[in-house]
């Protein structure tokens, strides 16, 4: 999820495209459907081959992380990722949709996979009050999400309530309680003096 797209204009990609369409893909716009589908097919084939390896050891699971599906467009390929095909072919057990904000994708992908895939949605924005996390979790569960993927946890500490609430969101029955208690984790107490020193001024240039 940090380096997509994974396929661009490598020699075999260009060669195969020319053989198939008779034109060089390097001269086409980025949103050209033929170019997008062609590039995505290599990543899909890679996932197929991993699935075949894992199937030799029954019970092993395969997950994939991808991002950018913010506007619901069935069949859409984003950053070289074609999750619709992954779902239809039952290639994955778990998908982690990072920065994917349109909740229609949750049940859409589940329907494509016949309910065989667990869908984990990213909790964004990265920092927000604990009560906002609880409210977002409730909304995602209601939309059909099976759970959440949480990145950059070291950055989620701006408020005392953030990680305190975030780490309990797997307990669906506690969401109301978590949302109610979260504001109590933080209280601002203006300080007038410290050890007899006046602290009402900010000691910095300017």
Backbone as JSON, one array per atom type, in Angstrom:
{
  "sequence": "XXXXXXXXXXXXXXXXXXXXXXXXXXXXXXXXXXXXXXXXXXXXXXXXXXXXXXXXXXXXXXXXXXXXXXXXXXXXXXXXXXXXXXXXXXXXXXXXXXXXXXXXXXXXXXXXXXXXXXXXXXXXXXXXXXXXXXXXXXXXXXXXXXXXXXXXXXXXXXXXXXXXXXXXXXXXXXXXXXXXXXXXXXXXXXXXXXXXXXXXXXXXXX",
  "N": [[0.82, -1.21, 0.0], [2.17, 1.12, 0.03], [3.61, 1.6, -2.23], [2.26, 1.6, -4.67], [1.36, 2.4, -8.12], [2.2, -1.02, -8.97], [2.95, -2.0, -11.36], [4.11, -0.68, -14.35], [5.68, 0.43, -16.98], [7.32, -1.74, -17.67], [9.48, -3.86, -19.61], [8.3, -6.43, -20.52], [5.62, -5.81, -20.11], [5.05, -3.64, -21.81], [5.69, -4.85, -24.26], [3.8, -6.99, -24.4], [1.44, -5.52, -24.44], [1.6, -4.12, -26.85], [1.55, -6.26, -28.62], [-1.04, -7.13, -28.18], [-2.75, -4.9, -28.65], [-1.6, -3.37, -30.64], [-0.49, -0.87, -30.34], [1.65, 1.48, -28.61], [1.69, 1.52, -25.14], [2.82, 3.55, -23.69], [2.26, 5.94, -24.79], [-0.3, 6.53, -24.19], [-3.01, 8.05, -22.28], [-3.09, 8.2, -18.66], [-5.51, 7.33, -17.62], [-6.54, 5.57, -19.47], [-8.56, 2.88, -20.27], [-7.79, 0.41, -21.36], [-5.05, 0.33, -20.88], [-5.02, 0.46, -18.07], [-6.38, -1.92, -17.31], [-4.69, -3.83, -18.45], [-2.22, -3.46, -17.09], [-3.09, -4.03, -14.48], [-3.65, -6.7, -14.69], [-1.28, -8.13, -14.36], [-0.62, -7.88, -11.66], [-2.84, -9.17, -10.6], [-2.4, -11.75, -11.61], [-0.09, -12.38, -10.2], [-1.12, -12.51, -7.61], [-2.84, -14.69, -7.96], [-0.97, -16.75, -8.29], [0.26, -16.78, -5.79], [-1.94, -17.55, -4.27], [-2.31, -20.15, -5.25], [-0.01, -21.38, -4.27], [-0.46, -21.19, -1.5], [-2.71, -22.75, -1.25], [-1.75, -25.27, -1.27], [-1.2, -25.82, 1.27], [-3.63, -26.23, 3.14], [-5.8, -23.99, 4.86], [-4.21, -21.81, 5.23], [-4.13, -18.28, 5.05], [-4.73, -15.49, 2.87], [-4.1, -12.1, 2.5], [-4.71, -8.77, 1.29], [-3.63, -5.44, 0.8], [-4.89, -2.36, -0.17], [-5.53, 0.86, -1.66], [-7.45, 3.93, -2.13], [-10.07, 3.78, -3.13], [-12.34, 5.76, -3.16], [-14.61, 6.79, -4.32], [-17.59, 5.36, -5.27], [-17.46, 3.18, -7.82], [-18.31, 0.63, -9.54], [-16.29, -2.05, -10.73], [-14.09, -0.52, -11.09], [-10.63, 0.21, -11.56], [-7.95, 0.99, -9.58], [-4.89, 2.54, -9.13], [-3.57, 0.37, -10.26], [-4.77, -1.81, -9.07], [-7.15, -4.39, -8.97], [-9.59, -5.21, -7.38], [-12.14, -6.3, -7.82], [-11.89, -8.49, -9.56], [-10.25, -10.07, -7.96], [-12.05, -10.68, -5.92], [-14.12, -12.05, -7.29], [-12.8, -14.35, -8.12], [-12.19, -15.53, -5.77], [-9.68, -15.16, -4.52], [-8.62, -14.07, -2.25], [-8.61, -14.01, 1.36], [-8.84, -12.0, 3.16], [-9.33, -8.52, 2.91], [-7.83, -5.36, 3.13], [-8.88, -2.28, 3.16], [-7.5, 0.63, 2.59], [-7.7, 4.08, 3.16], [-10.09, 4.06, 1.83], [-13.14, 5.33, 1.31], [-15.8, 5.17, 0.53], [-18.56, 3.54, 1.59], [-20.17, 1.81, 0.23], [-18.68, -0.03, -1.1], [-18.14, -2.13, 0.64], [-20.29, -4.11, 1.04], [-20.62, -4.61, -1.63], [-18.18, -5.81, -2.49], [-18.29, -8.03, -0.82], [-20.51, -9.35, -1.86], [-19.55, -10.02, -4.4], [-17.61, -11.87, -3.74], [-19.04, -13.86, -2.67], [-19.4, -13.74, 0.02], [-17.11, -14.74, 1.14], [-14.89, -13.32, 1.86], [-13.2, -11.39, 4.34], [-13.64, -8.07, 5.27], [-11.72, -5.37, 6.08], [-11.75, -2.12, 7.14], [-10.14, 1.04, 6.82], [-9.46, 3.27, 9.51], [-10.02, 6.44, 9.34], [-9.97, 10.05, 9.65], [-6.42, 10.01, 10.54], [-5.86, 10.94, 13.12], [-8.12, 11.61, 15.68], [-10.69, 12.49, 18.05], [-11.37, 10.16, 20.71], [-14.11, 9.51, 21.0], [-15.03, 10.0, 18.45], [-13.8, 7.99, 16.99], [-15.18, 5.76, 18.03], [-17.79, 6.29, 17.13], [-17.34, 6.22, 14.37], [-16.56, 3.55, 14.07], [-18.97, 2.25, 14.71], [-20.53, 3.05, 12.54], [-19.15, 1.85, 10.4], [-19.33, -0.88, 11.03], [-22.09, -1.18, 10.81], [-22.34, -0.8, 8.09], [-21.33, -3.13, 7.18], [-18.67, -3.89, 7.53], [-16.05, -6.06, 8.69], [-14.14, -5.51, 10.48], [-11.29, -3.47, 11.34], [-8.49, -1.77, 9.83], [-5.54, -0.43, 11.03], [-3.21, 1.97, 10.72], [0.08, 3.36, 11.33], [0.21, 3.66, 14.18], [1.77, 4.89, 16.06], [1.37, 7.54, 15.73], [-1.07, 8.15, 16.73], [-1.68, 9.51, 19.18], [-2.33, 12.01, 20.07], [-4.4, 12.79, 21.65], [-5.45, 11.77, 24.88], [-7.55, 10.04, 24.8], [-7.5, 8.69, 22.38], [-5.91, 6.22, 21.64], [-6.73, 4.78, 23.82], [-9.42, 4.31, 23.35], [-9.43, 3.34, 20.74], [-8.15, 0.82, 20.81], [-10.1, -0.86, 21.77], [-12.13, -1.21, 19.96], [-12.91, -3.53, 18.72], [-14.8, -4.7, 20.27], [-17.92, -4.81, 19.82], [-20.21, -4.53, 21.38], [-19.53, -2.66, 23.23], [-19.42, -0.15, 22.16], [-21.21, 2.06, 22.51], [-20.77, 2.69, 25.2], [-18.03, 3.27, 25.1], [-17.99, 5.52, 23.46], [-19.31, 7.33, 25.07], [-17.66, 7.55, 27.33], [-15.24, 8.44, 26.4], [-14.76, 11.36, 26.18], [-14.11, 11.98, 28.82], [-11.5, 11.28, 29.19], [-9.85, 13.36, 28.75], [-8.91, 16.51, 29.94], [-8.59, 19.93, 30.14], [-6.49, 21.92, 32.07], [-5.87, 24.99, 32.9], [-2.76, 26.5, 33.71], [-1.48, 28.7, 36.1], [0.76, 29.32, 37.66], [4.01, 27.86, 38.23], [5.87, 26.26, 40.56], [6.14, 28.71, 41.8], [6.72, 30.36, 39.67], [5.61, 32.54, 37.09], [3.53, 31.46, 34.49], [1.96, 32.31, 32.47], [2.75, 33.44, 30.12], [4.05, 32.84, 26.82], [7.13, 31.51, 26.26], [8.88, 32.16, 23.79], [10.49, 33.13, 20.74], [9.33, 36.29, 19.66]],
  "CA": [[0.0, 0.0, 0.0], [3.04, 2.3, 0.04], [4.37, 1.77, -3.46], [1.5, 1.36, -5.89], [1.11, 1.13, -8.81], [3.35, -1.92, -8.98], [3.27, -2.31, -12.76], [4.02, 0.51, -15.21], [6.1, 0.23, -18.36], [8.39, -2.72, -17.78], [9.6, -4.36, -20.98], [7.27, -7.4, -20.89], [4.3, -5.16, -20.09], [4.94, -2.88, -23.06], [5.7, -5.81, -25.38], [2.52, -7.7, -24.46], [0.39, -4.56, -24.8], [1.73, -3.87, -28.29], [1.09, -7.47, -29.3], [-2.48, -7.24, -28.02], [-3.51, -3.76, -29.17], [-0.93, -2.77, -31.79], [-0.03, 0.48, -30.03], [2.53, 1.56, -27.46], [0.93, 2.06, -24.01], [3.5, 4.72, -23.12], [1.7, 7.15, -25.38], [-1.71, 6.64, -23.81], [-3.24, 8.74, -21.0], [-3.07, 7.31, -17.5], [-6.84, 6.78, -17.35], [-6.97, 4.71, -20.56], [-9.05, 1.65, -19.68], [-6.98, -0.73, -21.82], [-3.78, 0.38, -20.16], [-5.27, 0.13, -16.67], [-6.7, -3.35, -17.19], [-3.5, -4.59, -18.82], [-1.27, -3.39, -15.98], [-3.67, -4.7, -13.32], [-3.67, -8.15, -14.9], [-0.03, -8.71, -13.87], [-0.75, -7.98, -10.21], [-3.82, -10.21, -10.35], [-1.75, -13.04, -11.84], [0.82, -12.58, -9.07], [-1.95, -12.95, -6.48], [-3.29, -16.04, -8.28], [0.12, -17.69, -8.06], [0.41, -16.9, -4.34], [-3.08, -18.35, -3.81], [-2.03, -21.55, -5.6], [1.0, -21.88, -3.32], [-1.07, -21.33, -0.19], [-3.7, -23.82, -1.28], [-1.07, -26.54, -1.03], [-1.24, -25.96, 2.73], [-4.99, -25.76, 3.48], [-5.96, -23.23, 6.1], [-3.43, -20.58, 5.2], [-4.93, -17.17, 4.55], [-4.06, -14.46, 2.06], [-4.72, -10.78, 2.6], [-4.14, -7.74, 0.43], [-3.87, -4.06, 1.21], [-4.92, -1.43, -1.3], [-6.08, 2.16, -1.25], [-7.86, 4.86, -3.15], [-11.42, 3.58, -3.63], [-13.1, 6.75, -2.4], [-15.88, 7.05, -5.0], [-18.1, 4.05, -5.68], [-17.54, 2.93, -9.25], [-18.12, -0.82, -9.72], [-15.38, -2.43, -11.8], [-13.01, 0.46, -11.19], [-9.26, -0.17, -11.24], [-7.28, 2.15, -8.99], [-3.47, 2.31, -8.83], [-3.17, -0.96, -10.7], [-5.43, -2.85, -8.27], [-8.44, -4.81, -9.51], [-10.19, -6.07, -6.35], [-13.33, -7.0, -8.3], [-11.46, -9.79, -10.06], [-9.77, -10.84, -6.8], [-13.22, -11.17, -5.21], [-14.83, -13.02, -8.12], [-12.02, -15.59, -8.2], [-11.94, -15.99, -4.4], [-8.23, -15.23, -4.35], [-8.23, -13.53, -0.96], [-9.41, -14.26, 2.55], [-9.0, -10.73, 3.86], [-8.87, -7.32, 2.23], [-7.69, -4.19, 3.98], [-9.11, -1.12, 2.3], [-6.89, 1.8, 3.23], [-8.14, 5.34, 2.54], [-11.28, 3.82, 1.02], [-14.14, 6.01, 2.12], [-17.18, 4.89, 0.12], [-18.96, 2.33, 2.29], [-20.88, 0.89, -0.68], [-17.77, -1.09, -1.54], [-18.08, -3.24, 1.58], [-21.22, -5.16, 0.65], [-20.4, -4.92, -3.05], [-17.11, -6.8, -2.56], [-18.76, -9.24, -0.18], [-21.39, -10.04, -2.8], [-18.71, -10.58, -5.46], [-16.84, -13.0, -3.21], [-19.94, -14.83, -2.07], [-19.25, -13.67, 1.47], [-15.93, -15.5, 1.57], [-13.79, -12.42, 2.22], [-13.39, -10.48, 5.45], [-13.27, -6.73, 4.83], [-11.27, -4.49, 7.14], [-11.71, -0.75, 6.62], [-9.22, 1.94, 7.49], [-10.07, 4.28, 10.36], [-9.44, 7.73, 8.98], [-8.57, 10.51, 9.6], [-5.47, 9.31, 11.39], [-6.03, 11.39, 14.51], [-9.43, 12.17, 15.99], [-11.05, 12.17, 19.43], [-11.79, 8.79, 20.93], [-15.54, 9.33, 20.75], [-15.22, 9.98, 17.0], [-13.44, 6.63, 16.57], [-16.28, 4.86, 18.39], [-18.9, 6.58, 16.22], [-16.96, 5.72, 13.05], [-16.61, 2.09, 14.13], [-20.37, 1.85, 14.63], [-20.97, 3.3, 11.17], [-18.53, 0.85, 9.53], [-19.95, -2.17, 11.33], [-23.44, -1.15, 10.24], [-22.2, -0.91, 6.64], [-20.93, -4.5, 6.84], [-17.25, -4.15, 7.76], [-15.77, -7.1, 9.67], [-13.18, -4.97, 11.42], [-10.58, -2.27, 10.89], [-7.03, -1.78, 9.71], [-5.07, 0.79, 11.68], [-1.8, 2.2, 10.39], [0.79, 4.47, 11.98], [-0.33, 3.79, 15.53], [2.61, 5.78, 16.86], [0.91, 8.92, 15.54], [-2.43, 8.28, 17.23], [-1.6, 9.74, 20.62], [-2.48, 13.44, 20.33], [-5.35, 12.93, 22.76], [-5.38, 10.59, 25.74], [-8.66, 9.14, 24.5], [-7.41, 8.04, 21.06], [-5.54, 4.81, 21.69], [-7.52, 4.17, 24.88], [-10.67, 3.87, 22.74], [-9.12, 2.62, 19.51], [-7.76, -0.57, 21.06], [-11.26, -1.64, 22.21], [-13.21, -1.13, 18.98], [-13.36, -4.86, 18.32], [-15.92, -5.07, 21.14], [-19.06, -4.07, 19.29], [-21.2, -4.26, 22.42], [-19.05, -1.59, 24.1], [-19.25, 1.1, 21.4], [-21.95, 3.16, 23.14], [-20.06, 3.04, 26.43], [-16.76, 3.88, 24.73], [-18.26, 6.86, 22.94], [-19.71, 8.19, 26.19], [-16.59, 7.74, 28.3], [-14.04, 9.01, 25.77], [-14.45, 12.76, 26.53], [-13.59, 12.1, 30.18], [-10.08, 10.99, 29.22], [-9.08, 14.58, 28.52], [-9.4, 17.71, 30.59], [-7.6, 21.02, 30.11], [-6.38, 22.64, 33.34], [-4.96, 26.13, 32.71], [-1.82, 26.68, 34.81], [-1.09, 30.09, 36.31], [2.15, 29.37, 38.14], [4.68, 26.57, 38.45], [6.95, 26.45, 41.52], [6.25, 30.13, 42.07], [7.02, 31.11, 38.44], [4.48, 32.9, 36.27], [3.57, 30.7, 33.24], [0.88, 32.74, 31.55], [3.33, 33.89, 28.86], [4.73, 31.82, 26.02], [8.54, 31.9, 26.15], [9.48, 31.85, 22.5], [10.76, 34.37, 19.98], [8.11, 36.96, 19.2]],
  "C": [[0.85, 1.26, 0.0], [3.71, 2.54, -1.3], [3.6, 1.53, -4.73], [1.57, 2.58, -6.82], [2.38, 0.29, -8.93], [3.79, -2.29, -10.38], [3.08, -1.04, -13.58], [4.42, 0.16, -16.64], [7.32, -0.68, -18.47], [8.35, -3.37, -19.16], [8.54, -5.4, -21.35], [5.87, -6.79, -20.97], [4.06, -4.41, -21.4], [4.84, -3.82, -24.25], [4.34, -6.5, -25.52], [1.39, -6.78, -24.88], [0.42, -4.3, -26.31], [1.23, -5.06, -29.09], [-0.44, -7.57, -29.28], [-3.25, -6.15, -28.73], [-2.86, -3.07, -30.37], [-0.47, -1.34, -31.57], [0.83, 0.45, -28.78], [1.78, 2.2, -26.29], [1.55, 3.32, -23.42], [2.99, 6.03, -23.7], [0.24, 7.39, -25.01], [-1.86, 7.4, -22.49], [-3.34, 7.74, -19.86], [-4.41, 6.65, -17.25], [-7.38, 5.91, -18.49], [-7.34, 3.33, -20.01], [-8.22, 0.44, -20.09], [-5.67, -0.81, -21.07], [-3.96, -0.03, -18.71], [-5.52, -1.36, -16.48], [-5.49, -4.22, -17.48], [-2.51, -4.62, -17.66], [-1.79, -4.16, -14.77], [-3.63, -6.22, -13.46], [-2.4, -8.82, -14.38], [-0.08, -8.88, -12.35], [-1.75, -9.08, -9.85], [-3.21, -11.6, -10.55], [-0.78, -13.38, -10.72], [0.04, -13.11, -7.86], [-2.47, -14.37, -6.72], [-2.2, -17.07, -7.94], [0.39, -17.87, -6.57], [-0.71, -17.76, -3.77], [-2.85, -19.84, -4.06], [-1.01, -22.16, -4.65], [0.37, -22.13, -1.96], [-2.06, -22.49, -0.14], [-3.07, -25.19, -1.11], [-0.98, -26.84, 0.46], [-2.59, -25.43, 3.21], [-5.04, -25.06, 4.84], [-5.18, -21.95, 6.13], [-4.23, -19.47, 4.51], [-4.08, -16.16, 3.8], [-4.82, -13.16, 2.19], [-4.01, -9.82, 1.65], [-4.54, -6.37, 0.95], [-3.89, -3.19, -0.05], [-5.67, -0.18, -0.89], [-6.68, 2.89, -2.45], [-9.27, 4.71, -3.68], [-12.39, 4.48, -2.87], [-14.44, 7.09, -3.04], [-16.37, 5.74, -5.6], [-18.3, 3.98, -7.19], [-17.26, 1.44, -9.47], [-17.22, -1.13, -10.92], [-14.19, -1.52, -11.94], [-11.66, -0.15, -10.8], [-8.55, 1.08, -10.75], [-5.84, 1.76, -8.65], [-3.04, 0.89, -9.16], [-3.82, -2.1, -9.95], [-6.84, -3.12, -8.81], [-9.13, -5.75, -8.51], [-11.43, -6.81, -6.81], [-12.96, -8.4, -8.79], [-10.96, -10.67, -8.92], [-10.96, -11.46, -6.06], [-13.91, -12.28, -5.99], [-14.13, -14.37, -8.14], [-11.69, -16.16, -6.82], [-10.45, -16.15, -4.12], [-7.79, -14.83, -2.95], [-9.15, -13.99, 0.16], [-9.75, -12.96, 3.27], [-8.57, -9.6, 2.94], [-8.85, -6.18, 3.24], [-7.77, -2.96, 3.09], [-8.63, 0.14, 3.02], [-7.26, 3.06, 2.47], [-9.31, 5.11, 1.59], [-12.48, 4.31, 1.83], [-15.58, 5.71, 1.72], [-17.61, 3.54, 0.68], [-19.73, 1.35, 1.4], [-19.98, -0.25, -1.13], [-17.82, -2.31, -0.62], [-19.0, -4.37, 1.15], [-21.09, -5.54, -0.82], [-19.31, -5.99, -3.19], [-17.53, -8.1, -1.9], [-19.65, -10.05, -1.11], [-20.57, -10.71, -3.91], [-17.99, -11.84, -5.0], [-17.74, -14.08, -2.62], [-19.82, -14.87, -0.56], [-18.03, -14.37, 2.01], [-14.79, -14.61, 2.08], [-14.16, -11.57, 3.43], [-12.87, -9.11, 5.02], [-12.96, -5.86, 6.03], [-11.11, -3.09, 6.55], [-10.79, 0.12, 7.47], [-9.99, 2.98, 8.32], [-9.37, 5.62, 10.11], [-10.43, 8.84, 9.34], [-7.72, 9.86, 10.68], [-5.57, 9.71, 12.85], [-7.39, 12.04, 14.67], [-9.77, 11.8, 17.43], [-11.55, 10.74, 19.56], [-13.26, 8.56, 20.62], [-15.85, 9.3, 19.25], [-14.85, 8.61, 16.43], [-14.58, 5.66, 16.85], [-17.46, 5.05, 17.45], [-18.6, 6.05, 14.82], [-17.02, 4.2, 13.01], [-18.04, 1.59, 14.01], [-20.89, 1.98, 13.2], [-20.42, 2.23, 10.22], [-19.11, -0.54, 9.78], [-21.34, -2.26, 10.69], [-23.4, -1.32, 8.73], [-21.73, -2.3, 6.21], [-19.47, -4.83, 7.05], [-17.07, -5.22, 8.84], [-14.81, -6.61, 10.74], [-12.44, -3.82, 10.77], [-9.1, -2.54, 10.7], [-6.55, -0.42, 10.21], [-3.58, 0.94, 11.43], [-1.23, 3.33, 11.25], [0.28, 4.72, 13.39], [0.49, 4.75, 16.39], [2.19, 7.24, 16.72], [-0.46, 9.17, 16.17], [-2.44, 8.52, 18.73], [-1.79, 11.21, 20.98], [-3.47, 13.72, 21.46], [-5.27, 11.65, 23.59], [-6.45, 9.57, 25.38], [-8.43, 8.3, 23.25], [-7.09, 6.55, 21.16], [-6.35, 4.08, 22.76], [-8.84, 3.62, 24.32], [-10.4, 2.96, 21.55], [-8.87, 1.13, 19.76], [-8.93, -1.46, 21.49], [-12.36, -1.73, 21.16], [-13.66, -2.47, 18.44], [-14.53, -5.35, 19.15], [-17.15, -4.26, 20.74], [-20.05, -3.67, 20.38], [-20.78, -3.13, 23.34], [-19.03, -0.23, 23.42], [-19.98, 2.27, 22.04], [-21.22, 3.64, 24.39], [-18.75, 3.76, 26.11], [-16.96, 5.31, 24.25], [-18.6, 7.82, 24.07], [-18.55, 8.52, 27.12], [-15.39, 8.48, 27.71], [-13.76, 10.46, 26.16], [-13.84, 12.93, 27.92], [-12.1, 11.82, 30.28], [-9.23, 12.26, 29.09], [-9.74, 15.75, 29.25], [-8.29, 18.74, 30.58], [-7.65, 21.77, 31.44], [-5.39, 23.79, 33.16], [-4.07, 26.33, 33.94], [-1.41, 28.14, 34.9], [0.36, 30.21, 36.76], [2.69, 27.95, 38.29], [5.9, 26.82, 39.34], [7.22, 27.94, 41.74], [6.54, 30.99, 40.85], [5.74, 31.35, 37.65], [4.59, 32.16, 34.92], [2.5, 31.13, 32.25], [1.42, 33.21, 30.2], [3.99, 32.72, 28.13], [6.16, 32.28, 25.8], [9.12, 31.39, 24.83], [9.67, 33.16, 21.77], [9.46, 34.97, 19.48], [7.03, 36.95, 20.25]]
}
